[in-house]
Structures are given as structure tokens and as C-alpha cells.
Amino acid sequence: MKLILAPMEGLTDPIMRDVLTHVGSFDWCVTEFIRVTNSILPDHVYHSYCPELKSNGCTSAGTPVHIQFLGNDPIMLAENARRAVALGAPAIDLNFGCPAKTVNKHKGGAVLLDEPEVIHELVKAVRQAVPSTIPVSAKMRLGYLDENHTLENAHAIEDAGANWLTVHARTKADGYTPPAYWEKIYPIQDALKINVIANGEIWNNQHAKACLEQSGCQDLMVGRGAVTTPDLTQCIRQNTDHALLHWKDLIELQIRFLSGTSKTEVGMVGRYKQWLGMMSKAYPEAKLLWNEVKRLKQIDEIIEKISM
């Protein structure tokens, strides 16, 4: 079984990828989407989204990092994919799942699920632009406002030459509101010859087992569940419902996170508090710590507090 860390804008940035792959057991992870419009992006943009390109395209733990693009121009997507591969990207992924209104308004992400022929053109352009040794994949939802084109989109992606497809088991209209409809992935994986990876609402080992059974898939992409419970992949692989990491281990992870490279101290502190708030859903210690650090504004004083 393959377990993949999902791309999540504003959440699975390079620092979080470093932390989670350091403790987790991921086969690969995917960057936050890189928006492509009408130009080939400068190298510094790629290195900002994926500094791992300077380390053979892997995190410090050796986990490959796939580059994800979002856009609607086949020529520009192809050229940027070619450039990313030249810089060391081990694989290219295309985003057809983002539900953000601003993104959809500019004809990107999930809104394209109403146009299977466009999706086919985009995937085909990228597939033809990069060497055959570089995997090209796509991530989609069940649909935009409905599921009228679900299988059509999946076949469009497969026929365009994608190596695999990840399906988030909700429509854009569903947003991130539970539940995820894992059973609706089953007809997709049953119809396609390429591998289909299931995604959505996998918060623990029980969810993982239910998703595999209902979707018929063999592989899973996990997102917020892995951020909330950093050892989620280990729990899934060892088929246990009990956390394997002790709180002291998570303290070390938090210090590793706070010691990462960030543009501003304010930004890093905000990101840390966001993560701590998420972990409070799984760890009572995190909730107690949150109350102690919520008013702190400097990294050094936060590290001092959590190290006590």
C-alpha cells in the first residue's frame, strides 16, 4: 500500500513536509499548487515552493516531492512542467480539485471538471512535454457542482497518458464538509486501467480501512489527518488505532518545525499556532500548550515554553 501526503495550500509547505516526512512513512508528497498563467515561471518560484529541488527532489528524510501545477493553458503548463523537470522534479501532478472561488473564477482547479475535453488537452500537453521516465498524474474531485462528468473526466485523464489519478471523494460544491463519499470512487477505479488513489476525510486507521474497502483502491492520499496526527501513516501501516508517538516525541517535532526557514518570524509563529491548534484535536497536551503559547509572539520564547 502506498501512502501519500496531500498537497494543501498554506499547510503542507516545505517546513511541514520536512517535519511530517521525518516522522511519517510516506511514499511521496506533493507541493502546494503552483499557479501557471501566461509565462514560464522563474527558477526562484520553483525553489520557493519546492526547495527540495536542490536536494534531488526529496525531503531531508528522502521522501520524493512531486510538483503540482494549476492552470488552464496547455502550452504554458507544458513549458513549466519541462522547466520543473529540468530543475530536478521527480514527477508532475496537475490540480483539478481546488474548490477556492478565486481559483475557479479564473478557470483553474475544480471548475475544469465541467470540461473533460479541456482536462484531456492539459494532461496530454504535459505528458508530451516531459520525458517518459517522469510520471505525470492528476488530482480531481468527483465533479464541480454535480457528478455528471465523473467518469468522463477520469477517462480523459487516463487517455491523455497520466500514470495515475488521485480522487478526492467530494465535489467542489461539497467543499470539505464531511462526509467524503469513498464508495463513489469505486466505479472510477473499476473503469480505469491506471492506478486510482483515494483521498478525503482519512483521519485515523479506521477511516483508512473503511476508505480502502469502500473505494476498492489500494493506495491512499492523506491530508489534514496527517497534520493533526503526525504518526498517522505509521498507525495505518501497523494497523493500530493507538498513537505510536509520545507527546515528548511531538515536542521534538515542534521544535524542528519552529527551527525551519521562514520568511518572517510572525509568519512562522502563526503557522506553528495553526498546527498546534490542529493537533489539539488528537492530543490533550496540545490543547493545554495552546493556552500557554497563544499570546507569545517570538519563536525563542515559544521554544523555551514547550521545552519546559
C-alpha positions, 0 to 999 in steps of 0.5 A, spaced: 500 500 500 502 506 498 501 512 502 501 519 500 501 526 503 496 531 500 498 537 497 494 543 501 495 550 500 498 554 506 499 547 510 503 542 507 509 547 505 516 545 505 517 546 513 511 541 514 513 536 509 520 536 512 517 535 519 511 530 517 516 526 512 521 525 518 516 522 522 511 519 517 512 513 512 510 516 506 511 514 499 511 521 496 508 528 497 506 533 493 507 541 493 502 546 494 499 548 487 503 552 483 499 557 479 501 557 471 498 563 467 501 566 461 509 565 462 514 560 464 515 561 471 522 563 474 527 558 477 526 562 484 518 560 484 520 553 483 525 553 489 520 557 493 515 552 493 519 546 492 526 547 495 527 540 495 529 541 488 536 542 490 536 536 494 534 531 488 527 532 489 526 529 496 525 531 503 531 531 508 528 524 510 528 522 502 521 522 501 520 524 493 516 531 492 512 531 486 510 538 483 503 540 482 501 545 477 494 549 476 492 552 470 488 552 464 493 553 458 496 547 455 502 550 452 504 554 458 503 548 463 507 544 458 513 549 458 513 549 466 512 542 467 519 541 462 522 547 466 520 543 473 523 537 470 529 540 468 530 543 475 530 536 478 522 534 479 521 527 480 514 527 477 508 532 475 501 532 478 496 537 475 490 540 480 483 539 478 480 539 485 481 546 488 474 548 490 477 556 492 472 561 488 478 565 486 481 559 483 475 557 479 473 564 477 479 564 473 478 557 470 483 553 474 482 547 479 475 544 480 471 548 475 475 544 469 471 538 471 465 541 467 470 540 461 473 533 460 475 535 453 479 541 456 482 536 462 484 531 456 488 537 452 492 539 459 494 532 461 496 530 454 500 537 453 504 535 459 505 528 458 508 530 451 512 535 454 516 531 459 520 525 458 517 518 459 521 516 465 517 522 469 510 520 471 505 525 470 498 524 474 492 528 476 488 530 482 480 531 481 474 531 485 468 527 483 465 533 479 464 541 480 457 542 482 454 535 480 457 528 478 455 528 471 462 528 468 465 523 473 467 518 469 468 522 463 473 526 466 477 520 469 477 517 462 480 523 459 485 523 464 487 516 463 487 517 455 491 523 455 497 518 458 497 520 466 500 514 470 495 515 475 489 519 478 488 521 485 480 522 487 478 526 492 471 523 494 467 530 494 465 535 489 467 542 489 460 544 491 461 539 497 467 543 499 470 539 505 464 538 509 464 531 511 462 526 509 467 524 503 463 519 499 469 513 498 464 508 495 463 513 489 470 512 487 469 505 486 466 505 479 472 510 477 477 505 479 473 499 476 473 503 469 480 505 469 486 501 467 491 506 471 492 506 478 486 510 482 488 513 489 483 515 494 483 521 498 478 525 503 476 525 510 482 519 512 483 521 519 485 515 523 486 507 521 479 506 521 477 511 516 483 508 512 480 501 512 473 503 511 476 508 505 480 502 502 474 497 502 469 502 500 473 505 494 476 498 492 483 502 491 489 500 494 493 506 495 491 512 499 492 520 499 492 523 506 491 530 508 489 534 514 489 527 518 496 527 517 497 534 520 493 533 526 496 526 527 503 526 525 504 518 526 498 517 522 501 513 516 505 509 521 498 507 525 495 505 518 501 501 516 501 497 523 494 497 523 493 500 530 488 505 532 493 507 538 498 513 537 505 510 536 508 517 538 509 520 545 507 527 546 515 528 548 516 525 541 511 531 538 515 536 542 521 534 538 517 535 532 515 542 534 521 544 535 524 542 528 518 545 525 519 552 529 527 551 527 525 551 519 526 557 514 521 562 514 520 568 511 518 572 517 518 570 524 510 572 525 509 568 519 512 562 522 509 563 529 502 563 526 503 557 522 506 553 528 499 556 532 495 553 526 498 546 527 498 546 534 491 548 534 490 542 529 493 537 533 489 539 539 484 535 536 488 528 537 492 530 543 490 533 550 497 536 551 496 540 545 490 543 547 493 545 554 500 548 550 495 552 546 493 556 552 500 557 554 503 559 547 497 563 544 499 570 546 507 569 545 509 572 539 517 570 538 519 563 536 525 563 542 520 564 547 515 559 544 521 554 544 523 555 551 515 554 553 514 547 550 521 545 552 519 546 559 
